[in-house]
């Protein structure tokens, strides 16, 4: 690992009721591993809405990555000379077609959100050429933002 720290966020993404949507995808370059060290999930509900938790499920893809808009990805230290090889997309219009369940699932009240720091050795690892996807489903129509800090 090069030890280049980065931050990425999905921007605000609106969910449709009872429809799974990939809000953020982090994809490692071929032959370049990535570690996710920190996750923050924040949101808001429309006026008069209830604060029903949103299901956020981590999935993994090795192909058929889907189509999303480019997400904001930046180095923690802009003076690092290395170029980030990791890419990220958000607000998917075409979902990844063959994701596998990553075994992690959060129930997130959008108004309060969650913040999770992953301890050393327990980071979420993304092998070279693969991706981690944050798929969200809600009974309502909240707006959600996912921020991730990691290392490549």
Secondary structure, 3 states (H helix, E strand, C coil): CCCCEEEEECCCEECCCCCCEEEEEEECCCCCCEEEEEEEEEEECCCCCCCCCEEEEEEEECCCCCEEEECEEEECCCCCCCCCCCEEEEEEEECCCCCEEEEEEEEECCCCCEEEECCCCCCEEECCCCEEEEEEECCCCCEEEEEEEEEC
